[in-house]
Amino acid sequence: MNLDPNLMLFTYYKNFFPVKEISEWLELDEFREISFCSSEGKYMRYLTFADFEEFHEKLTTLVPAKIDIGAIYDVIPAKDIQKKAVKRELVFDIDLTDYERVCCKDKSVCDKCVVLIKVAVEILDYALRKELGFTNLGFVFSGRRGLHCWVNDKETKEFTEVERQEIISYFNTCCDKRIFSPEYTEIMFKYSDYMKNQNFIDISEPFTEEDLYKKMFIRLDKDVTTSHAHLIKMPFCIHPIPVNFRFLSVPTSNDFTLEMCR
């Protein structure tokens, strides 16, 4: 049984979407930009809400197909006024389309290449906690074929774009300057069957650290991390395509809503 898409979204936003918790986490007020995207692909930018009740009312009225989070500004943001983004969460984006894959192309994903997401999570978790000293991390499905890592340590909201770029450079240095961390290598080696499954190496021949870093090391979307202006998909919102909560698994949003309404 399939619900009408708008009815499904309305039911989800009204009864199951954690609007109060999301609002508290984002410190939602009239200086924070929220963006809605309709099922027809029309974006509504610079929406602002004084509190979670107002946010929830707008969700159930407009029933957006997608919700994105913007920055916190120095003024109540609007399209045609001068404004400056002063705070934004530190987020890292992993997208499988940035990797070389034989098993899948473009937007396709399978069990073989999802291994790259596992590698990215373990490397990010280790590096951000053990090497950079962050403590509060959250990993969420970003839609289609990717993952977002949210760093929720309070001070990171105020990082400048230069400071954010330095963190990206920290990871890029590993490959650019051939600085192969034993800890990163150990993580990738655990999943090294991927190299054979993709036919990157001859199954009878050993592979090098450099092979692992070229094919499996974490690849980050720089703009998502560095740019204060970049919108980021809100955790717990519905992903219009393919309306799944996580890779290659049920429930879909339709199945979830039907199950919870029983």
C-alpha positions in Angstrom: 0.0 0.0 0.0 1.4 3.4 -1.0 0.2 6.6 0.6 -0.3 9.8 -1.3 3.1 11.4 -1.2 1.8 14.7 0.3 -0.3 12.8 2.9 2.7 10.7 3.8 4.9 13.8 4.3 2.2 15.6 6.3 1.7 12.6 8.6 5.5 12.3 9.1 6.0 16.0 9.9 3.0 16.2 12.1 3.5 13.0 14.2 7.1 11.7 13.9 9.6 14.4 12.8 11.6 15.4 15.9 10.9 19.1 15.5 11.5 20.3 19.1 14.8 18.4 19.4 16.0 19.6 16.0 15.1 23.2 16.9 17.0 23.0 20.2 20.0 21.5 18.5 20.1 24.2 15.8 19.4 26.9 18.3 16.6 27.9 16.0 15.5 31.5 16.0 14.8 34.3 13.5 18.5 34.7 12.6 18.8 31.1 11.3 18.0 30.4 7.6 15.9 27.4 6.8 15.1 26.4 3.2 12.2 24.3 1.9 12.1 22.5 -1.4 8.7 21.6 -2.8 7.9 18.3 -4.6 8.1 20.3 -7.9 11.6 21.4 -7.1 10.9 25.0 -6.1 13.1 26.3 -3.4 12.0 28.7 -0.7 15.1 30.4 0.8 15.6 32.5 3.9 12.7 31.1 5.9 13.1 32.0 9.5 11.2 30.8 12.6 11.0 32.3 16.1 10.5 28.9 17.8 9.8 25.2 17.2 6.0 25.7 17.2 6.2 28.2 14.3 8.6 25.8 12.5 6.2 22.9 13.0 3.2 24.9 11.8 5.0 25.8 8.6 6.1 22.2 8.0 2.6 20.9 8.2 1.2 23.8 6.1 3.7 23.8 3.2 4.7 20.1 3.5 8.2 20.4 1.9 9.7 17.5 0.1 13.1 18.5 1.4 14.5 20.7 4.2 17.9 22.4 4.2 19.8 24.2 6.9 21.6 27.5 6.3 23.8 29.7 8.4 23.1 31.9 11.4 23.2 35.6 10.2 24.0 38.9 11.9 20.5 40.1 10.8 17.2 38.4 10.1 18.1 37.1 6.6 16.2 37.9 3.5 17.1 37.7 -0.2 17.8 41.4 -1.0 19.4 42.7 2.1 23.0 43.0 3.2 23.8 40.2 5.6 26.8 38.3 7.0 26.8 34.6 8.0 28.4 34.5 11.5 27.9 30.9 12.5 27.4 27.5 10.8 27.9 23.9 11.9 31.0 22.1 10.8 29.9 19.4 8.4 31.8 16.9 6.2 30.2 15.4 3.2 31.0 12.1 1.6 29.6 11.3 -1.8 30.3 8.0 -3.6 30.2 9.8 -7.0 33.6 11.3 -6.0 35.2 7.9 -5.9 36.4 5.7 -8.8 34.1 2.7 -8.9 33.8 -0.2 -11.3 30.7 -1.8 -9.8 28.5 1.3 -10.1 28.3 4.5 -12.1 26.9 8.0 -11.3 24.0 7.7 -8.8 24.0 4.0 -8.5 25.1 2.3 -5.2 25.6 -1.3 -4.3 26.9 -3.4 -1.3 30.4 -3.4 -2.8 30.9 0.3 -3.0 29.1 1.1 0.3 32.4 -0.2 1.8 33.9 3.2 0.9 31.3 4.9 3.2 32.4 2.6 6.1 36.0 3.5 5.5 35.2 7.2 5.5 33.2 7.0 8.7 36.0 5.2 10.5 38.7 7.5 9.3 36.7 10.6 10.1 35.7 9.3 13.5 39.3 8.5 14.4 40.9 11.7 12.9 38.3 14.1 14.3 38.3 12.6 17.8 41.9 11.4 18.3 43.9 13.8 16.2 41.8 17.0 16.2 40.2 16.7 19.6 36.5 17.0 18.7 34.1 15.0 20.9 30.5 15.3 19.7 30.1 13.7 16.3 27.0 12.6 14.4 26.9 10.6 11.1 23.7 10.7 9.1 22.6 9.6 5.6 22.6 12.6 3.3 20.4 11.2 0.6 21.0 9.1 -2.5 24.6 8.0 -2.2 26.2 10.0 0.6 26.8 10.7 4.2 27.2 13.8 6.4 29.4 14.0 9.5 28.2 16.8 11.8 30.7 18.0 14.4 28.5 19.3 17.2 31.2 20.7 19.5 29.9 24.2 20.3 33.0 26.2 19.3 33.1 24.8 15.8 30.0 26.9 14.8 32.3 30.0 14.9 35.1 28.6 12.8 36.0 30.9 9.9 36.1 29.7 6.3 39.9 29.8 6.5 39.9 27.5 9.6 37.5 25.1 7.9 39.8 25.0 4.8 42.7 24.1 7.0 40.9 21.0 8.2 40.2 20.0 4.6 43.8 20.5 3.8 44.8 18.3 6.8 43.1 15.4 5.1 44.3 16.2 1.5 47.9 16.3 2.7 47.9 12.6 3.3 47.6 11.9 -0.5 49.2 15.0 -1.9 52.4 14.6 0.1 52.2 10.8 0.5 52.0 11.0 4.3 50.5 7.6 5.0 49.1 7.4 8.6 49.4 3.9 10.1 45.9 4.3 11.6 44.3 5.3 8.4 46.1 2.4 6.5 44.9 -0.1 9.1 41.3 1.1 8.6 41.5 0.8 4.8 43.3 -2.6 5.0 40.3 -4.0 6.9 38.2 -3.4 3.8 40.9 -4.1 1.2 38.8 -6.8 -0.5 37.2 -3.8 -2.2 40.4 -3.4 -4.2 39.9 -6.9 -5.6 36.1 -6.7 -6.0 36.6 -3.6 -8.2 39.4 -5.3 -10.2 41.8 -2.5 -9.3 44.5 -5.1 -8.6 45.5 -8.5 -9.7 44.1 -10.9 -7.0 47.5 -12.8 -7.0 49.6 -9.7 -6.4 50.1 -7.6 -3.3 49.0 -4.0 -3.2 50.8 -1.0 -1.7 49.7 1.7 0.8 49.6 4.1 -2.2 47.1 1.9 -3.9 44.8 2.0 -0.9 45.1 5.8 -0.6 44.4 6.3 -4.3 41.3 4.2 -4.4 39.8 4.2 -0.9 41.0 7.2 1.1 38.3 9.7 2.2 37.2 12.2 -0.4 35.5 15.3 1.0 33.3 17.9 -0.7 35.3 21.0 0.2 32.4 23.5 -0.2 30.1 21.8 2.2 32.7 22.1 4.9 34.2 25.5 4.2 31.4 27.7 2.8 29.1 29.4 5.3 26.6 30.0 2.5 26.3 26.3 1.6 22.9 24.7 2.5 23.0 21.3 4.2 20.2 18.7 4.2 18.5 18.6 7.6 18.8 15.3 9.5 15.6 13.4 9.8 14.0 15.1 6.8 12.7 12.9 4.0 15.0 12.3 1.0 12.8 12.8 -2.1 15.0 10.4 -4.1 14.9 7.5 -3.2 12.9 8.2 0.0 15.1 5.8 2.0 16.6 6.5 5.4 19.8 4.6 4.8 21.6 2.8 2.1 20.1 -0.2 0.4 17.6 -0.9 3.2 14.0 -0.6 4.2 11.9 1.0 5.5 11.1 3.7 3.0 9.4 6.8 4.3 6.1 5.3 3.1 6.7 2.0 4.9 7.8 3.8 8.1 4.7 6.0 8.2 2.4 3.1 7.6 4.0 1.0 10.3 4.0 3.8 12.8 0.4 4.6 12.2 -0.8 1.1 12.9 
